[in-house]
Amino acid sequence: MRIHNPALTRRQVLKAASSGAAAAAAAPWLRAASEPAILGGQPVRTAPFPRWPNFRERDEQALLPVLRSGVWSRAKVVEEAERRFARLMGAKYCLATCNGTNAIFTAIRALGIGAGDEVITTPYTFVASVLPILLADALPVFVDIDPQTWQMDPAKIEAKITRNTVAILPVHILGGICDMDRIGAIAKKHNLRIIEDACEAHGGEWRGRKVGTLGDLGCFSFQTGKTLTCGEGGAILGDDERLMDRCRSFHNMGRPYGSLASTSGEGHLIVSTKCRMAEYQASILITQMETFDAECQRRSENAAYLTERLQQIPGIVPRTDYPEVTRTAFYYYGFRYKHEEFDGLPRAKFIAALAAEGVRASRTLGVIEGKPINKEGCIRDALRSKAYQRIYPKEKLANYAADNECPECDRLVPETVGFHQSMLLGSRDDMDDIVRAIAKIYENRRKLVSRL
Ligand SMILES: Cc1ncc(COP(=O)(O)O)c(C=O)c1O
């Protein structure tokens, strides 16, 4: 494990951390702490972190003509946004959608996935990775996570493949990246499709290639909190023209496009929906793209700085990435909070104490709001539905919960804490404040346990 001061071993740092003056010498951010703000002391900071979403004059200048044009439905501005996003990500084609959920649904239906099919995915994700599988009457099959990276564990995928498996839906969660070499090899061996859920990973790179271009189709979200946003919005990337035409057709009421152009005179070829992006959304997306790369760079640098320091505080275990990840996308900066190292201070109290210091942390990281997704009510609702009772064998449904247990994910969810990507756009002083606040709570852990 890397430590900030190369002259010190981790053990020395940890020892120093629990002994006032030596702590300051070993790592200045671990200096003897003052009274925690939650107990009436001075907070580490009162200034806000950078706000998100962020707009500049450029966004306004570009948006006004679109509003004034009266052309608000999908037209030239959306097409321009598609071209630019495809170029930014290194994909041949892009289709913009109204949001990420419908990007995934469109991808699933364009690949012909439906009743009786099984799709392999992860339980450590936002519900919107799985809802589209259920909406297609297909069966989500959950593979447990890698406890270090928090991504789908590739070593556990093959055991889940049956003759009904048609696709793998890896989710690059929190902007980290799944092991796409191993997932790609498994998909190839078993003739499975790959739909990447890159809704949290814009700009992330695996061996220098952007996520969303590593499978058959890659799906993105531009919802407000995301690192590239237009309030609500989504996109699908792909290199297969015919498949992308199917996506386009599905997202626009089955109208025929490109290679799907009909000679029969029919206007609506497939059962489909409508989930088009609007012109004003696309306008915001275009101008937001202009600052995107610089923002990614800043987040990466600040995250590396944070990791170097936070991993020296006992009980703080940052999420890691595979060595092949050449750029993490940092939707959230996540770490495990080991309450036992904080004398048993519960996570909720740790987060409350941090907030009092002026540092807002999240327990859910925008991912798991209740239970891990394999245990959420929407799964139970689907399994009990008339359609599922008819489509799937009784035994499969009866064994579903046991077959889809994911103990690593169950262990992770109660330990997660994270910072939204907007905080990583702050200055070095802002990062130091985060470290100071956590170190202050660590130093005061005993007092906090007894008084909170
Ligand atoms: C992992 C993941 N998948 C899918 C989505 C769905 O995107 P949207 O909210 O744009 O529908 C989100 C974001 O909210 C997400 O975080």
The ligand as a Tripos MOL2 file, in Angstrom:
@<TRIPOS>MOLECULE
LIG
   16    16     1     0     0
SMALL
NO_CHARGES

@<TRIPOS>ATOM
      1 C1        -25.6540    3.0080  -13.2080 C.3       1 LIG1
      2 C2        -26.7930    3.7770  -13.7890 C.ar      1 LIG1
      3 N1        -27.5350    3.2240  -14.7560 N.ar      1 LIG1
      4 C3        -28.5620    3.8650  -15.3160 C.ar      1 LIG1
      5 C4        -28.9080    5.1430  -14.9370 C.ar      1 LIG1
      6 C5        -30.1020    5.7740  -15.5410 C.3       1 LIG1
      7 O1        -29.9120    7.0180  -16.0730 O.3       1 LIG1
      8 P1        -31.0750    8.1120  -16.0410 P.3       1 LIG1
      9 O2        -31.2310    8.6110  -14.6570 O.co2     1 LIG1
     10 O3        -30.5860    9.1520  -16.9940 O.co2     1 LIG1
     11 O4        -32.3170    7.4720  -16.5480 O.co2     1 LIG1
     12 C6        -28.1440    5.7840  -13.9430 C.ar      1 LIG1
     13 C7        -28.3610    7.1680  -13.5220 C.2       1 LIG1
     14 O5        -29.2270    7.6770  -12.9560 O.2       1 LIG1
     15 C8        -27.0920    5.0740  -13.3350 C.ar      1 LIG1
     16 O6        -26.3800    5.6190  -12.3360 O.3       1 LIG1
@<TRIPOS>BOND
     1     1     2 1
     2     2     3 ar
     3     2    15 ar
     4     3     4 ar
     5     4     5 ar
     6     5     6 1
     7     5    12 ar
     8     6     7 1
     9     7     8 1
    10     8     9 2
    11     8    10 1
    12     8    11 1
    13    12    13 1
    14    12    15 ar
    15    13    14 2
    16    15    16 1
@<TRIPOS>SUBSTRUCTURE
     1 LIG1         1 GROUP 0 **** ****
